[in-house]
Amino acid sequence: RHGDAASSYDKFMDESNEDIAVMETTEGHKESKKQRVDNELQSLKKDLELTQTELNTALEYYEKLKETCLDTGLSYEKRVKMREEEIQSLKEALDVLSSQDFTPAAAL
């Protein structure tokens, strides 16, 4: 009986030591993973902060542009008429320039 008890004790101690070794290894892996995840989290927070700053700057710029782009005080019809007049004026200028001789000798 004493031999059986000693054998059971030795077996128990071996299993306990093996369990402790596995737990220590698992703990080490979990600590490493936690450190990697913490580092990645810090990096992502920094990226988010920079992106948010860029977005805020872009939105401020957009608000400034929106005022000048959207509120012209002119109706759509008036803007179309002005654009047509501008195109006609550019066509006339092109005709004038096309009818003149711009060779290097004539320019002198």
Backbone torsions as a table, in degrees:
resi	resn	phi	psi	omega
1	ARG	NA	-41.8	179.9
2	HIS	-61.1	-36.4	178.7
3	GLY	-67.4	-38.7	178.6
4	ASP	-66.0	-41.1	179.8
5	ALA	-65.3	-42.7	179.2
6	ALA	-64.9	-40.9	179.2
7	SER	-64.8	-42.7	178.1
8	SER	-64.0	-40.8	179.1
9	TYR	-62.9	-47.3	179.8
10	ASP	-60.5	-42.6	178.8
11	LYS	-63.0	-45.4	178.4
12	PHE	-59.4	-44.9	-179.6
13	MET	-64.5	-41.4	178.7
14	ASP	-62.3	-45.1	179.2
15	GLU	-65.7	-39.5	178.8
16	SER	-65.1	-43.8	178.7
17	ASN	-64.0	-37.8	178.0
18	GLU	-66.5	-43.6	177.9
19	ASP	-61.1	-41.4	179.5
20	ILE	-63.4	-43.0	179.6
21	ALA	-63.1	-42.2	179.0
22	VAL	-64.3	-43.7	-179.8
23	MET	-64.1	-39.6	178.9
24	GLU	-65.8	-40.6	178.2
25	THR	-64.9	-44.5	178.5
26	THR	-61.1	-42.5	178.8
27	GLU	-61.7	-42.6	178.0
28	GLY	-61.2	-42.4	178.8
29	HIS	-64.6	-41.9	-179.7
30	LYS	-66.3	-38.4	177.3
31	GLU	-63.5	-43.1	178.2
32	SER	-61.6	-44.8	-179.8
33	LYS	-64.2	-42.1	179.2
34	LYS	-60.4	-42.2	179.5
35	GLN	-63.5	-43.2	179.0
36	ARG	-62.8	-44.2	-179.0
37	VAL	-65.8	-40.4	177.2
38	ASP	-62.0	-42.0	178.3
39	ASN	-64.0	-43.3	179.5
40	GLU	-64.8	-39.6	178.5
41	LEU	-61.6	-44.5	178.6
42	GLN	-61.9	-41.9	178.9
43	SER	-63.5	-43.8	179.9
44	LEU	-67.2	-36.4	176.5
45	LYS	-63.5	-41.1	178.7
46	LYS	-64.3	-44.2	177.4
47	ASP	-60.5	-42.6	179.0
48	LEU	-62.1	-42.9	180.0
49	GLU	-62.2	-44.6	179.1
50	LEU	-65.8	-42.2	179.7
51	THR	-64.7	-40.5	179.1
52	GLN	-63.8	-39.5	178.1
53	THR	-63.1	-44.2	178.2
54	GLU	-62.7	-42.3	179.3
55	LEU	-62.6	-45.1	179.4
56	ASN	-60.3	-41.6	178.5
57	THR	-63.7	-43.8	179.9
58	ALA	-64.8	-39.6	179.6
59	LEU	-67.0	-37.8	176.8
60	GLU	-63.0	-44.5	178.7
61	TYR	-62.8	-42.0	178.3
62	TYR	-59.4	-44.0	179.8
63	GLU	-61.0	-39.2	178.3
64	LYS	-66.4	-42.6	-179.7
65	LEU	-68.2	-38.7	-176.3
66	LYS	-58.3	-39.7	179.5
67	GLU	-59.9	-43.8	-177.3
68	THR	-78.4	-27.8	-176.3
69	CYS	-86.0	-37.2	-171.9
70	LEU	-91.3	-33.7	-174.9
71	ASP	-105.2	80.8	179.9
72	THR	-89.3	-15.8	-178.5
73	GLY	77.9	2.7	-179.6
74	LEU	-112.3	145.7	176.5
75	SER	-74.2	165.1	178.7
76	TYR	-59.8	-43.5	-178.4
77	GLU	-61.4	-41.3	179.8
78	LYS	-64.9	-41.1	179.0
79	ARG	-65.0	-39.9	178.5
80	VAL	-63.1	-45.0	-179.9
81	LYS	-61.4	-44.7	179.6
82	MET	-63.1	-40.7	179.8
83	ARG	-65.2	-41.4	178.1
84	GLU	-63.6	-40.7	177.6
85	GLU	-64.3	-39.3	179.1
86	GLU	-65.0	-42.8	178.7
87	ILE	-63.4	-43.0	178.9
88	GLN	-61.8	-42.7	179.7
89	SER	-62.8	-40.7	178.5
90	LEU	-67.1	-36.9	177.4
91	LYS	-64.0	-42.9	179.2
92	GLU	-64.0	-41.0	178.4
93	ALA	-63.9	-39.5	178.5
94	LEU	-64.6	-40.6	178.1
95	ASP	-61.8	-43.2	179.7
96	VAL	-62.6	-46.4	-179.1
97	LEU	-66.8	-35.8	-179.7
98	SER	-69.4	-30.7	-177.1
99	SER	-80.7	-17.0	179.8
100	GLN	-87.6	151.2	179.3
101	ASP	-91.8	112.6	-178.5
102	PHE	-110.5	43.5	175.0
103	THR	-75.1	155.6	-178.2
104	PRO	-56.8	-35.0	-179.6
105	ALA	-69.4	-37.2	-179.1
106	ALA	-71.4	-28.9	-179.4
107	ALA	-71.1	-24.1	179.6
108	LEU	-86.2	NA	NA
